[in-house]
Amino acid sequence: MVMATFVNGQHKTDYGHIFLTTDNVLYDKERIEKTPSRDDGISKEDERDIRILGCEMIQSAGLLLQLPQVAMATAQILFHRFYVSKSLVVHNFEHLAMACIFLAAKVEEYPRRVRDVINVFYHIDQVRQKADPIQVMGFTGQMYFKQKNDVIKAERWLLKELGFLVHVKYPHKVIIVVMKLLEQSQNTELVQLSWNFMNDALRTDLFLRYTPDQIGCACIWLAARIKKIVLPENPAWYLIFDVTKEQCEDISKAILGLYCLPRPDPIKLQRTIKVAREAFESRKSFEKSKRESKSQLLKEGDKFSPIVNASRTSDAKKETSTPPINSSDQHSKSKKNENNGSDYGSKNGALKSRKHRTSPQQRRRYPSLSPDRRKRSYDSRGYKKKRYSSSGSEASPRKRKYRDGSSPTRKGRNNSSSDSDSSSTSTDSEAVKEEARRRKHEEKKKLAEKQKLKETIRQLERDREKKHKVKGQKDSIKSKHK
């Protein structure tokens, strides 16, 4: 993030969260020891051997490509920087070695074609496997295009991870300057041995922990002790570059320890990476299934809620608890309503729907007629007045209907309609029962699926704990044997 401000009338640019430097990027010892490769199951020794093997491949490829030592040194340092923050299990070290030498050649202005880089590494692989005869990779086959895409992707990953900070400083110049100051520039054996120590130090992580001045002084100090050449010690010559004796000793021990190691076995290391990658993929799939199960539980959380289930079961009970209406009951109710003084089967001329007729407690009560309205509706003898139309003929009585559109039953008529209504209500009650039964079955099925999903998650967690326990036992047995 770039911010522009004005200080004392002058334009000033501030860079937030960005660290720009031309010096080598140095890392803490804890970060170098706790790399992502260790978290993915690769031991410290295997990671060290893989890094050494990758640097040897870069060195051999640089010689075959006729690159200067500066380009090869840049490629090896970029290789070490990348694997400080990335895992050897996820990113193939051979593809990254190709990308490093390809990028370093462009950085040092000695560019090489991708085709040449792939061909050189293919040649190195055949020599390592002792192939007879050694063949050249075809540039029209599927294998070449796959390798080319892998190298380009690895180069992008490298630039992205390093933040395009690919500038590297070397101790070559330091060695030449110090030899001139000590008047040892004519001693070719001392200069060559110091140079060799410096090139061998590129296979270790020294360039991630120390500055080029410290490494150059340590190489000269070690070469002088081996050749038994006395250098000024009072005051010490390396104090000019702000280097201490302890730093020279630590760097010298790391370089000498490199010569005590056995030559790395590529087949064994490839097998180790394959096993670690399989474990990584299984762990990744387990975490993915766990996330999916959690998201599924969150999506279906309302379906498994006890409150919702209780309300649904209570609704089903209410629906199933309503008894069906028999035709005899309905006929008796219609008779009772007719005896209450209405020709249309309801009290005070008010009509009720089927829902209100089923339960007498829930009947809707209408207010009685006023005295004036009653006088207008009946004659002096107490009979209901007849209505006439505008033409003078007797008008037919108005037919009242229920809310569902059915007409009321009359005395001695529509007995068949009452039977049909009773049959329809009985079918409705059966449909309600069937719907409640179906809902209950679906809820039981979903609960069983939930229990099964939880059981699978518990089983996966148990298997994972068992694997960690077995791995810990193996590590303890190995440590005891050592």
C-alpha positions in Angstrom: 0.0 0.0 0.0 1.5 3.3 -1.1 0.5 6.6 0.7 1.4 10.1 -0.5 1.8 12.8 2.2 3.2 16.3 2.4 5.8 17.1 5.0 7.0 20.7 5.3 5.6 21.4 1.9 7.5 18.5 0.3 6.0 15.5 -1.3 6.8 12.3 0.6 5.9 8.7 -0.4 5.3 6.2 2.4 5.4 2.4 1.7 3.2 0.5 4.2 3.9 -3.2 4.9 6.6 -3.4 2.2 10.2 -4.1 2.9 12.6 -3.3 0.0 16.3 -4.0 0.3 19.2 -5.0 -1.9 20.8 -7.1 0.8 20.2 -10.9 1.1 17.0 -11.8 2.9 18.0 -13.5 6.3 15.7 -15.8 8.3 15.7 -16.8 12.0 17.0 -20.2 13.0 13.5 -21.2 14.3 11.8 -20.5 11.0 14.5 -22.4 9.1 14.0 -25.5 11.4 10.2 -25.3 11.4 9.5 -25.5 7.7 6.2 -26.7 6.1 8.0 -29.8 4.9 8.5 -30.9 8.6 4.7 -30.4 9.2 3.9 -32.7 6.2 5.9 -35.6 7.6 9.4 -35.2 6.1 12.2 -35.5 8.6 15.1 -33.1 9.1 17.6 -35.4 7.5 15.5 -36.2 4.5 14.8 -32.5 3.9 18.5 -31.7 4.1 19.3 -34.5 1.6 16.6 -33.4 -0.8 17.9 -29.8 -0.8 21.5 -31.1 -1.4 20.2 -33.2 -4.3 18.4 -30.3 -5.8 21.5 -28.0 -5.6 23.6 -30.7 -7.2 21.2 -31.0 -10.1 21.3 -27.2 -10.5 25.1 -27.2 -10.5 25.3 -30.0 -13.0 22.6 -28.4 -15.3 24.5 -25.0 -15.1 27.7 -26.6 -16.3 25.9 -28.3 -19.2 24.2 -25.1 -20.1 27.5 -23.3 -19.9 26.3 -20.7 -17.4 28.6 -18.7 -15.1 29.0 -19.6 -11.5 27.1 -16.5 -10.5 23.9 -17.8 -12.2 24.2 -21.2 -10.6 24.7 -19.6 -7.2 21.6 -17.4 -7.7 19.6 -20.5 -8.6 20.6 -22.4 -5.5 19.9 -19.6 -3.1 16.5 -19.1 -4.7 15.9 -22.8 -4.3 16.6 -22.6 -0.5 14.5 -19.5 -0.1 11.4 -21.0 -1.7 11.4 -24.1 0.5 11.6 -22.1 3.7 7.9 -21.2 3.3 6.7 -24.0 1.0 6.6 -27.8 1.4 8.6 -30.3 -0.6 5.5 -32.5 -0.6 3.3 -30.1 -2.4 5.9 -28.7 -4.9 8.1 -31.1 -6.9 11.7 -30.2 -6.2 12.9 -31.2 -9.7 10.4 -28.9 -11.4 11.4 -26.1 -9.0 15.2 -26.8 -9.7 14.4 -26.3 -13.5 12.5 -23.1 -12.7 15.3 -21.7 -10.5 18.1 -22.2 -13.1 15.7 -20.9 -15.8 15.0 -17.7 -13.8 18.5 -17.2 -12.5 19.8 -17.3 -16.1 17.5 -14.5 -17.0 18.3 -12.5 -13.8 22.0 -12.7 -14.5 21.5 -11.8 -18.1 22.5 -15.2 -19.5 19.1 -16.4 -20.7 18.5 -20.0 -21.9 15.6 -21.6 -23.6 13.1 -23.7 -21.7 13.7 -26.4 -24.2 17.4 -26.6 -23.4 16.7 -26.6 -19.6 14.3 -29.5 -19.9 16.6 -31.4 -22.2 19.6 -31.0 -19.8 17.6 -32.2 -16.8 16.3 -35.1 -18.8 19.9 -36.0 -19.6 20.9 -35.8 -15.9 18.1 -38.1 -15.0 19.1 -40.7 -17.6 22.7 -40.6 -16.4 21.6 -41.0 -12.8 19.5 -44.0 -13.8 22.4 -45.4 -15.9 20.3 -45.6 -19.0 21.9 -47.1 -22.1 21.8 -45.6 -24.6 21.0 -42.0 -23.5 18.3 -40.5 -25.6 17.1 -37.0 -26.3 13.5 -36.0 -25.3 11.3 -35.5 -28.3 9.9 -31.9 -28.6 6.6 -32.9 -30.2 5.4 -35.4 -27.7 3.0 -35.0 -24.7 5.9 -35.5 -22.2 7.7 -32.4 -23.4 4.6 -30.1 -23.2 3.8 -31.4 -19.8 7.3 -30.7 -18.5 7.2 -27.2 -20.1 3.9 -26.3 -18.4 5.3 -27.6 -15.1 8.4 -25.5 -15.3 6.4 -22.3 -16.2 4.0 -22.9 -13.3 6.9 -23.5 -10.9 8.6 -20.2 -12.1 5.3 -18.4 -11.3 5.1 -20.0 -7.9 8.7 -19.0 -7.2 8.2 -15.3 -8.2 5.0 -15.1 -6.3 6.4 -16.6 -3.1 9.6 -14.4 -3.2 7.6 -11.3 -4.1 9.8 -10.8 -7.2 12.7 -10.1 -4.9 15.3 -12.2 -6.7 18.4 -10.1 -6.1 21.3 -12.0 -4.5 24.7 -10.9 -3.2 27.7 -13.2 -3.2 30.9 -13.4 -1.2 33.1 -13.8 -4.4 34.1 -10.2 -4.3 34.8 -10.3 -0.6 37.3 -13.2 -1.0 39.2 -11.3 -3.7 39.3 -8.0 -1.7 40.4 -9.8 1.5 43.1 -11.7 -0.3 44.5 -8.4 -1.6 44.4 -6.8 1.8 46.2 -9.8 3.4 48.7 -9.9 0.5 47.8 -13.5 -0.3 46.4 -12.9 -3.8 49.4 -14.8 -5.3 48.7 -17.8 -3.1 46.5 -19.7 -5.7 46.0 -22.7 -3.4 44.5 -20.6 -0.6 42.3 -18.6 -3.0 41.1 -21.8 -4.8 40.3 -23.6 -1.5 38.4 -20.6 -0.2 36.5 -20.5 -3.4 35.6 -24.2 -3.2 34.4 -23.8 0.3 32.2 -20.9 -0.7 30.6 -22.9 -3.6 30.0 -25.9 -1.4 28.3 -23.7 1.2 25.6 -23.0 -1.4 24.2 -26.5 -0.8 23.5 -25.6 2.9 21.2 -23.0 4.4 24.1 -20.7 5.4 23.1 -18.0 2.9 19.7 -17.8 4.6 21.3 -17.1 8.1 24.5 -15.2 7.4 25.6 -12.2 5.3 28.0 -12.6 2.3 30.8 -10.9 4.3 30.5 -13.4 7.1 30.5 -16.4 4.8 33.5 -15.1 2.8 35.6 -14.4 5.9 34.7 -17.8 7.3 35.8 -19.6 4.1 39.2 -17.7 4.1 39.6 -18.5 7.9 38.9 -22.2 7.3 41.2 -22.4 4.3 44.0 -20.7 6.1 43.7 -23.2 9.0 43.8 -26.2 6.7 46.8 -24.9 4.8 48.4 -23.8 8.1 48.9 -20.2 6.9 49.2 -17.7 9.7 47.0 -14.6 9.3 47.0 -11.5 11.5 45.2 -12.2 14.8 46.1 -9.2 17.0 43.9 -7.4 16.0 42.0 -10.0 14.0 41.8 -9.3 10.3 38.0 -10.3 10.1 37.0 -7.5 12.5 37.2 -5.1 9.5 34.0 -6.6 8.2 32.3 -6.8 11.6 32.7 -10.5 11.8 33.3 -12.4 15.0 35.3 -15.6 15.6 32.2 -17.5 16.8 30.5 -16.8 13.5 33.6 -18.0 11.6 33.6 -21.2 13.7 29.8 -21.9 13.2 30.1 -21.4 9.4 33.2 -23.6 9.2 31.4 -26.4 11.2 28.5 -26.3 8.8 30.7 -26.6 5.8 32.8 -29.4 7.2 29.7 -31.3 8.3 28.6 -31.3 4.7 31.6 -33.5 3.8 30.8 -36.0 6.5 27.3 -36.8 5.0 26.7 -39.8 2.7 25.7 -39.2 -0.9 21.9 -38.7 -1.1 20.0 -41.6 -2.7 17.5 -40.2 -5.2 15.3 -43.3 -5.3 14.9 -43.4 -1.5 14.1 -39.7 -1.3 11.5 -40.0 -4.1 9.9 -42.9 -2.1 9.9 -40.8 1.0 8.2 -37.9 -0.8 5.6 -40.2 -2.3 4.6 -41.6 1.1 4.4 -38.2 2.6 2.3 -36.9 -0.3 -0.1 -39.8 0.1 -0.5 -39.0 3.8 -1.0 -35.4 2.9 -3.7 -36.2 0.3 -5.6 -38.5 2.8 -5.4 -35.8 5.5 -6.6 -33.2 3.0 -9.6 -35.4 1.9 -10.4 -36.0 5.5 -10.5 -32.3 6.3 -12.6 -31.7 3.2 -15.2 -34.3 4.2 -15.3 -32.9 7.7 -15.9 -29.4 6.3 -18.6 -30.7 4.0 -20.3 -32.6 6.9 -20.2 -29.5 9.1 -21.7 -27.3 6.3 -24.4 -30.0 5.7 -25.3 -30.0 9.4 -25.5 -26.2 9.4 -27.8 -26.3 6.4 -30.0 -28.9 7.9 -29.9 -27.5 11.4 -33.5 -26.4 11.3 -34.7 -29.8 10.3 -33.0 -31.5 13.3 -34.1 -28.9 15.8 -36.0 -30.5 18.7 -38.4 -27.5 18.9 -39.3 -27.8 15.3 -39.7 -31.6 15.6 -41.9 -31.2 18.7 -44.1 -28.6 16.9 -44.5 -30.8 13.9 -45.4 -33.9 15.9 -48.0 -31.8 17.9 -49.5 -30.5 14.6 -49.7 -34.1 13.3 -51.4 -35.2 16.5 -53.9 -32.4 16.2 -54.7 -33.3 12.6 -55.0 -37.0 13.4 -57.1 -36.4 16.5 -60.1 -34.9 14.6 -62.6 -37.7 14.4 -64.4 -38.4 11.1 -68.0 -37.4 10.7 -70.5 -40.2 10.1 -73.6 -39.7 8.0 -75.9 -40.5 10.9 -74.3 -37.7 13.1 -74.6 -35.2 10.3 -78.3 -36.1 9.7 -79.1 -35.8 13.4 -77.3 -32.4 13.4 -79.3 -31.2 10.4 -82.5 -32.3 12.1 -81.6 -30.5 15.3 -80.9 -27.3 13.3 -84.2 -27.6 11.4 -86.1 -27.9 14.7 -84.6 -24.7 16.0 -86.9 -22.7 13.7 -85.0 -22.3 10.4 -85.9 -23.9 7.0 -82.3 -24.0 6.0 -80.8 -26.1 8.8 -79.2 -23.4 11.0 -80.3 -21.4 14.0 -81.6 -17.8 13.4 -81.0 -18.2 9.6 -77.2 -18.1 10.0 -75.1 -20.6 8.1 -71.9 -22.2 9.2 -69.1 -23.9 7.3 -68.2 -27.6 7.5 -65.4 -26.7 9.8 -67.7 -25.2 12.4 -70.3 -28.0 12.0 -67.8 -30.7 13.0 -67.3 -29.4 16.6 -70.3 -27.8 18.4 -68.0 -25.9 20.8 -66.5 -23.9 17.9 -69.8 -22.9 16.4 -70.1 -19.3 15.4 -73.0 -17.6 17.3 -74.8 -14.8 15.4 -76.9 -12.2 17.2 -80.7 -12.7 17.2 -83.1 -10.7 15.0 -84.3 -7.3 16.3 -88.1 -7.0 17.1 -88.7 -4.6 14.2 -87.1 -7.0 11.7 -89.0 -9.9 13.1 -92.3 -8.0 12.6 -91.5 -7.2 9.0 -90.5 -10.9 8.3 -93.7 -12.5 9.7 -97.4 -11.8 9.3 -100.1 -11.4 12.0 -100.7 -15.2 12.2 -97.0 -16.0 12.7 -96.3 -17.3 9.2 -93.3 -16.1 7.2 -94.2 -13.6 4.6 -93.8 -14.5 0.9 -91.6 -12.4 -1.3 -92.8 -11.2 -4.7 -90.8 -10.1 -7.6 -91.3 -6.9 -9.5 -93.5 -8.6 -12.0 -96.0 -9.7 -9.3 -95.1 -13.4 -9.3 -94.0 -15.2 -6.2 -90.2 -15.1 -6.0 -88.3 -18.3 -5.2 -86.6 -18.3 -1.8 -82.9 -17.3 -1.8 -80.5 -20.2 -1.6 -77.9 -19.8 0.9 -74.6 -21.6 0.6 -71.8 -22.6 2.9 -68.4 -21.1 2.6 -67.1 -24.1 0.6 -69.9 -23.6 -2.0 -72.2 -26.5 -0.9 -75.9 -25.9 -0.1 -77.5 -26.8 3.2 -79.6 -30.0 3.6 -83.4 -29.7 3.9 -85.9 -31.9 5.7 -86.6 -35.0 3.7 -84.2 -34.0 0.9 -80.5 -34.3 -0.1 -79.8 -37.3 2.0 -77.5 -38.5 -0.7 -75.5 -35.3 -0.5 -75.0 -35.8 3.3 -73.7 -39.2 2.6 -71.3 -37.9 0.0 -70.1 -35.2 2.5 -69.5 -37.8 5.2 -67.5 -40.0 2.8 -65.4 -37.0 1.7 -64.6 -36.0 5.3 -63.6 -39.6 6.1 -61.3 -39.6 3.0 -59.9 -36.2 4.2 -59.1 -37.6 7.6 -57.4 -40.7 6.1 -55.3 -38.4 3.9 -54.3 -36.4 7.0 -53.3 -39.5 8.8 -51.3 -40.7 5.8 -49.5 -37.3 5.6 -48.6 -37.4 9.3 -47.3 -41.0 8.9 -45.2 -39.9 5.9 -43.7 -36.9 7.8 -42.9 -39.1 10.8 -41.1 -41.6 8.5 -39.1 -38.8 6.8 -38.0 -37.4 10.2 -36.9 -40.9 11.4 -35.0 -41.3 8.1 -33.2 -38.0 8.5 -32.3 -38.7 12.1 -30.8 -42.0 11.1 -28.7 -40.3 8.4 -27.5 -37.8 10.9 -26.5 -40.5 13.3 -24.7 -42.4 10.5 -22.8 -39.2 9.5 -21.7 -38.5 13.0 -20.5 -42.1 13.4 -18.4 -41.9 10.2 -16.8 -38.6 11.5 -16.0 -40.3 14.8 -14.5 -43.3 13.0 -12.3 -41.0 10.8 -11.1 -39.2 13.9 -10.3 -42.5 15.6 -8.3 -43.7 12.6 -6.4 -40.4 12.6 -5.5 -40.7 16.3 -4.5 -44.3 15.8 -2.1 -43.3 12.9 -0.6 -40.5 15.0 -0.1 -43.0 17.9 1.6 -45.6 15.6 3.8 -42.9 14.1 4.8 -41.7 17.6 5.7 -45.2 18.6 7.8 -45.7 15.4 9.6 -42.4 16.1 10.4 -43.4 19.7 11.7 -46.8 18.5 14.0 -45.0 15.9 15.3 -42.6 18.5 16.0 -45.5 20.9 18.0 -47.3 18.2 20.0 -44.2 17.4 
